[in-house]
Amino acid sequence: MKAKRRHLAVGGFCFHFGVVPALLVLLAMLIARERPGTQRLLWMLAVTVFFAFGARSPLFRLCHAWLPGIASFRSRARVLYLSSMIVAALAAIGWDSLWSRFVGDGLVVGRSTRDRGFKWASCVIFAVIACELGTFSARVFATIPRSAWRHDSSISQFFREHRTIDRVLSGMGLYDDREAHQDGVQKLLGYEPFMFLCYALFLDALTPEGSKLDPGGFQLPSFRDLHKPLVDLAGVRYAIMPVEQREIAGWRRVATGSVPAEITQPQSEPSHLPSKPWDYAIFENQSVLPRAFVIGQVTESGNATQGSKLPRLLEQLNPRETLLLQRDIWPSDSARASFATATIESYADNEVRI
């Protein structure tokens, strides 16, 4: 197999170190393996790369089961940062060993001449490595021009005409987080690398039939997979669905249309991104709860707020009749307010007045 570069894709990370460093590491393995520290570095490189494969690696599964703290790894492939440093150290060992063998004791007269030759050769090797990695990095970090992004779609026009502080249920393809932010729309789902536990448990309860909701919004369930009372509680007034979604009780179709692909690449450049328009339908929730309301009845959850029991309690909750709290602090013989809508006087990024 012919290849211009050596790189390994693991867990969304590209472990790339170039052809020249790879050859120098190979030299370190062949001619400098008896050098102090070389074998330890080789073992460390093997362990870190093997660990980076995550659940597909027996080493990772063993560490995950027996070593405290391993479960806190947000991405097991981040250990490849250490692997890259080890590759750099091994490449240096390989280059130093190669120069020593090539020059020898009698091939170059004078220590100063040898030192100058070593420095110049090192500069050339470094320049080759920098050029190789720089060319590769330029492709990896290339960005899409602003003109290629979808803008002012028919969905954006709809929400500019129907201003609301209620939430919108939508996937990333039809209406992404960037467009929602520009239109002032609050999405129920969006990309969030560090999710709050209470929010994750709520999403778990939102689809009680086993068809769990994708927190990033890349895949949307059908209306039949959603627990409607919790959708109402979340304040979801609109849902953007594929046009194939049928109208069911509680949801009314209010708009249809199509949007182009999120990114439109120039025709001259190859692209794996979809180019055909996506058909959509916007549905309005007929029983959405207001974003702020008053309610007096309390259902106690106890310690279930910190465990997997909370989604089951939420599935049984009727949000129009009771509030789920860990403990009811209001006296039992006191009057309890019935359900009533609260008035939101102002709604800003850093201040909400109710």
URWO-V249034 format. One record per helix or strand. SS is the DSSP state (h for helix, s for strand). FROM is the first residue (numbers start at 1). TO is the last residue. If there is no record, write none. Layout:
BEGIN
ss	from	to
SS	FROM	TO
SS	FROM	TO
END
This chain:
BEGIN
ss	from	to
s	7	10
s	13	16
h	19	31
h	38	51
h	54	56
h	58	66
h	70	72
h	76	103
h	111	140
h	146	148
s	149	149
h	154	161
s	167	169
h	177	183
s	186	187
h	197	206
h	223	225
h	228	233
s	236	242
s	251	259
s	263	263
s	278	285
s	293	294
s	298	300
h	302	306
h	309	315
s	323	325
s	340	341
s	346	347
s	352	353
END
